[in-house]
């Protein structure tokens, strides 16, 4: 009896020392969630996840980009940093780690991924308990020769900076007295390919710049000398909007002098001109390509089931054929749901998946319902202080819609800092004009 009690006491002492010196922990180990991407869905997921998870974010882009206002930065209406939220901000990294790297391979059978550091170019392996793929998509060139080499895309912050630099460079070169008339006409020609919201909003922002800021910054050019051409392969621009709103957008562009060409396809892109299927060529100084999305290399090379280049998931956003791999945003396609590749869809998916994971901590997964997208409406800026708003309950356009457009985006900006910075940029541009410096 005495020996048994003595042995028990010794075991208790050893257990106490083990806990004291960290040989093992009395706390349950946190599940590790690895998130690929820093776009709309990933950013929403990280912000909503409970701190009881160990979260690792991996992306070559170290910021969240508020893409609806990206066209405004191309002409200086907004400054670049006003629409980004650093991933390394205290509100994000308080419960997450971040690696600036790109995932190159997913090994689901080992619960591992292989990544390559953006700066070091060195590969490393990361394990996971749950993996969330939210890498987005890239621009679709449709295999048209010359697009990748000569066109400007408008998807990332560096794209907007490149467009802004190229536009101002063309205006500066056209202002030089030695520039020939033919070369000046080419430099002052801007071609936008793609009549979706991004292409339309860029054309609108450019038209505003030409009418209000070009005359005082480049008085020897004149806005009437700059030609803006908007090319769309389908019969109409902004095809997701209602027919009355589309007609209002067309009338507004006609007043602004935009050359709108629908049912027109590009055959080839050269360094100084666009060749159309009809055989006609359009010289350009700046070419913007905004015609849709295509899968990234990681998605293309994965062995997951895909549909139209996007990973197929079940109704709970779990990748088909897996138990702990999830996909959302532009790189995914929930089975039975033909969802558009929009920020609205991605943000709702990020919130939904966070709710699912948080419910798992409380053992309340049984109450989780399948993901269902709630369409809230669409907005687009068409220039001259006019916007379009198309919702299930109302369709409006004009000045009031423009005020609602700006108000809606202002309330959805990621941080309080940006909610102060963006209206400040708007006010500065209105009073003092858009900035035309290059550096």
N, C-alpha and C positions, 0 to 999 in steps of 0.2 A: 504493500500500500504506500509506504514511504517512498520507495524507489520510483513508483509510477508518478507520484506527485512531483518528485524531484526532476524527472525527465520532462514532464509537462512544463515545469517552470523554465527549464533550460531552452525548450523549443520556443516558448513565448518570448524569452529574452533575445534569441537569435532573430525572430521575426521582427521584433521592435527595432533591432539594429539594422536589419535589411531595409526597412521602411525609412529609418533615420538617414541612412547613407545612400539612399536612392537605388538599392539593388533591385527593387521592384516597387511599383506604385500601386496605391490603393484605389486610384482614380481610373475610370475606364478610358482607354486610349481613344482620342478623337478620330473620327473617320476623315480620310483625306480626299477632298474633292479637287480635282485638277480641271481648270477651265481654260480652253484654248480660244483666245480672242479678247478684244476689248471694245467690241461694237455695242449696239443697242441691247441685244439680248444678254450678252455677257456682263455688261456694266450693270444692268438691272438685277441680274442674278446675284452678283457679288454684293451689291448694296442691301439686298433683302435676306441674304443667308444668315442664319443664326450663328453666333460666335462659338457655339459648341462644335462646329466643324473646323477642321484644318484646311484652309483654302489656299490654293496655289494658282495664280494667274500667269499664263504664258502667252506672249504675243510680241511680234516685232514692233508694234505700235504702242508706245508707252503713255497713251492718252485716249480718252473717249472723245469722239468728234461729233458735234451736233450738226449732222449732215444737211438738214433742211435749210440752214443758213449759209452753207458753203458757197453757193453762187454769189452771195453778197460780198464775199471777201475778194473775188476776182477783180473787182473794179474799185475796191477801197471803201465801199459803203461800211463794211465792218473790218476790223483788224483780225488777223489770223488767230491770235491767242484769246480772243474774246469768245470763241466758240469751242474751246477745248477744255477738258477737265483732266488734269494729270492723274494717272493711276496711282502714283506714289503720294498722293495727297493723304493727309492724316485720317480723313474720314473713310478711306478705302483700305489702307494698309494697317489699320488698327486691328483687323482680324484676318488679314490675307498677306501672302507673300507674292512677289512679282519677279519674273525672269524675262528679260528682253531677249527673246529667242523665237525661233520658228520651229514648230513641230514638223518633222520630216517623215515620221513613220509611226503608226499605231500598231501595237502588238496586243490585241485584246486577250489572247490566251494566257499571257503573262501579266496582265494588268500593268503594262508599261508603255511608255512612249519614248521615242528618240527625238531629241531636239538639237538645234544648232544655234549657238549664240550669235546674235546679230553682229556684234563687234569682233568677238574673238574667232568666229567661224569654227569653233571647236564643238564637237558633239558631246552630249551628255544624256543620261537616262533618268527618267522620272517615273516613279511608281504611283499608283492611285488605287483608291477604293471605289471611287466613282469618277468617270471622265465625261466632261461636257464639251462637245465640239461646237464651237460658235465662231468659225473662222471667216464667215461671210463668203463673198464671191469676188471675182475680178471682172473687168470690163470685157465685153464680148465684141470681138472684131469680125466675127463670122468668116474668118479666113480671107478677108479682102486684102489683097496685096498693098503694102505701104502704110496701112493704118497704124500698126505698132511702131513704125519708124518715124512717122511724121505728124501724127495727130496728138492732140492734148486730150487726156481724159479728165474727168472731174469727179473723183471719188475720194481722194485723200487731200490732206492739207498741202502737201508738196505739189499736187496737181494745180490747186488754186494759185499757189505762189508762182508756178511756172507760167500759167496763163496770164497772170497779172504782169509779170516781167516781159513776156512776149508781146502783149498788147502795147505796153508803153514803149517798148523797143521799136515796134513798127511805127508808132506815131512819131517818135524822135527821128527815125530814119527818113520818114516821109516829109519831115519839116526841113530837112537840109536842102539848100538851093540846088545842089548838084544832082539831086534825085530826079530821074527822068519821069515823064508823065506816065508811061506804061508801068514803071516800077512803083510809082506812087499809088496808082490804082490797085495794084496787087497788094501792096502793104496795107492799104486801107480797106481791104476786103476781108470780112470775117465770116466764116462758114461754120454753122452749127448743124451737125448730123444727129438726128434723134429728136422727135417731137413729144417726148415724155415730159414729166414735171421738171427734171433737171435741165434738159436742153431748153425748155420754154423759159424757165426762170433765169437761166444765164442770159438768154437773148433779151429778156426784159430788163435785167440789171445793166446790160451793156447799152441798151437803148436809152435808159435813164442817164447813164454816164455821158453818152454822146450828145444828148440834148441840153444837159445842164452844166457839165464840167469841161467838156472838150473845148467849147468856144473860148473860155477864159484861160485855160491852160495851154491850148494850142491854137491861138487865134488865126494862124496862117493856114490851118487845115479846113475848119468848118465841118459841122456835123453832117451836112448834106453830101460831103465827099466820101464819107465812110459808108460802105455797103454791108448790110447784115443779111445773110441768107440762111434760112432755116429749112433743112431738108428732112422729110419724113417719108419712109417707104410705104406706110399704110395710107388709107384714104383720108385720115384726119389726125390732127394733133390731139394730145390729151384724151386719148380714146376712152379712158376710164371715167371721164366726166360726162355729165348729161349733154345732150345735143344743144340746148339753148346756151349753156355756159361755154361750150366749144365755139359757137358762133360769135359770142361776145369777145372771146380771146382773139379770134381771127380778125374781127373788126378793129380791135385795139392795136394789133400788130400792123395792120394796114395803115392806120393813122400814124404810127411811129415810123413807117417806111421800111419795115422788115419785109424782105422778099420771101414769101412762104411758098414752098414747093412740096406738095403732098404727092403720093404715089410716084415717088422718085427714088431710085436706088443708086448707090455708089458702086461703080465697077472697080475702080483702082484709085489709090491716092499717090500722088507724086509730091516731090518736095515743095512745089510751088503752085500746084493746081489739083483740083478734084475732077476725076473723070467719071461721068455718069453712064448708066446703061444705055441711054439714048445716043451716046457718042459725044454729047456736049461736054465741054470742060469749063470749070469755074476757077479762076485764079484766086489765091488766098494768101494772106499774110499770117492769119491765125485760123487754125482748124480745131474745133472742139468735137469730140466723139462721145456721144452719150446714147447708145443704142441698146442697152440691156446688159445682162450679166452672164457669166460663164463660170463653171466650177474651178476652184483653185487646184493646184497640183496635188496637194494632200488628199483632197476628196477624189480626184480622178484616179489616183493610184491605190486608194483603199479598196479592201475586198468587201465592203459593206454593200448591201443591196441599194441600188440607185434608180432614180426616176427623173428623166430630163436633167441628168447631171447632178441631182441633189440626193442626199442620203435619205432613205425611207425610214420613218419612225412609226411606232404605234401611236395610239391615241393619248399615251402618257409621255410622248416625246422620247421614248426609249428606242434606240436603234434596233431594228428588226434583227433577230438572231443573237442578241446579247442580253445580259441581265443588269449590267452596271455602266453601260455606255449610252449617252444621251446626245442628241443633236438638236439645234434650234437656229433660227435666223435664216439668212439667205442660202445657207448650205444644206438645209434640211427640207423634207417634204413629208408632213404627217399623212399617213395612209388614208385615202378617201377624202382628203381635203386639198383642193387646188388653191392654195393661199398665195397672195401676191408677195413679192420680195420687197416689203416696205418696213420702215422703222416701226410703224404701229404694230405690225404682226410680231416682230422680233421682241419689242418691249413687253408685250403681253405674254409671250412665251417665257421670257426671263423671270417675270413675276410669278407665273404659274409653276415653273420648275422649283423656284425658291420655296413656294408654299408646300410643294410635294416633299422636298427634302426636310423642311422644318417640321412637317407633320410626322415624318418618320421618327424624329427624335421624341415625339410625344406619343408614339405608338397609335397614331390616329390616321394611318394611311387608308383605312377602309372608307373614310369620309371624302377622299379625294376623287373628284369626277374627271373624266377625260377632258383634254384641252379643247376649248371652243373659242374661236376668234370672234370678238365683238367689234364689228365695223363701226367706227366712230365718225367717219367722213374723210374727205380729202380737201386739201387746200393747195393753191398755186398762185404765185405772183405773176402778173402779166404786164407790169410796167405802168408808169404814169400814175402811181399811187392807186392802182386798182388790183384787186385780187379776185380769185374765184373760191367759193366755199360750197362743197357739195356733200351734204349729209343725208341720212335717211329721212330727216324731218324737214330740212330747209335747203334751198338753193339760192345763193345770193352772189352778187358781184358788185364791183365798183369800190368807191371810197370806204364805205362802211365795212365791206368785206376785207379791205386792206387793213383797217384798224383792228378788226377781229383776228386777222392773220398774224399781225405783229404781236398782239396781246397773247394769243394762244402759244406762240413759240417762246415768248418771253417767260411765261409761267412754267414752261417745260425745260428750261435750261438747267443744267446739272447742278450748279452751285450758286450761292448768294453772290459770290464775286462776279460771275458772268451776268447775273441778273442786274447788276449795277453797270458793268462794263458795256454791254450791248446797247442799252438805251443811250448811254453816253456817246458811243460811236455814232448812233443814229442822229443824235442832236448835233454833234460836231460836223458830220457830213452835210447836214441840212444848212447849218449856219456858215461854215467855212469852205464847204466843198470837199470832194473826195481827194485823198492824197495821191499825187502822181509821181512821187520820188521812186527811184530805183536804186538798189544797193545789193 
